[in-house]
Amino acid sequence: MQYWPAGELPTTEKVILAITYFYDTVPMDVDNIPKPISDALVGLVYVNDDQVTDVVCRKRDLNSDMRITNPSSVLAEGFSRGNEFLYIVVEGAPDQEVIS
């Protein structure tokens, strides 16, 4: 909630949810990550989690030799803290009639 623009109403459009879990020690299973996040965004980002048509979920080791290009200010802040963190992006869903 702290990074969501004040006064921004939840969308009623279909969305894609992209989650990256940056971990430092023992990672959790990637398949256990999306559901609680999707549920937590109801009423803040979207009206109902059935609007989520696509989910991309990744886990990345903070101790690896990652190369980050053009990070957003939020992503850069996550790295600067030096702890495990989640980076979540919600965007308009792709065309539901096209599979590529």
Steps between C-alpha positions, in 0.01 A plus 500: 500500500785736572603511133148522354404855391269668752142520380555256213190283462525126432478413132212302358704391197677167454863501617824306495683452829880474489675406825872468562613366837858603576631273775818493705510157663257211460233582240136405531342294223406729212155342466409612856560868430224630267172413679543701822631798302214483251250489788671790683468729196119466487338834576828689458620423148201317352143434607517119493785255448307335217621800293850350507530316168875434503758448774877502461685401815877484536749452780852641482795457736629835625846345531523411131669709233182670379500776244216748543437744216290814545351414841196693617546711812304241700722213379815703570373570852442129556860423406635785712345356816707182470220269618269253331213675326216461253476710187145504364383651171136513391431592138211483260442144380602396151240444230294204621435388143869454410734233636866542414 
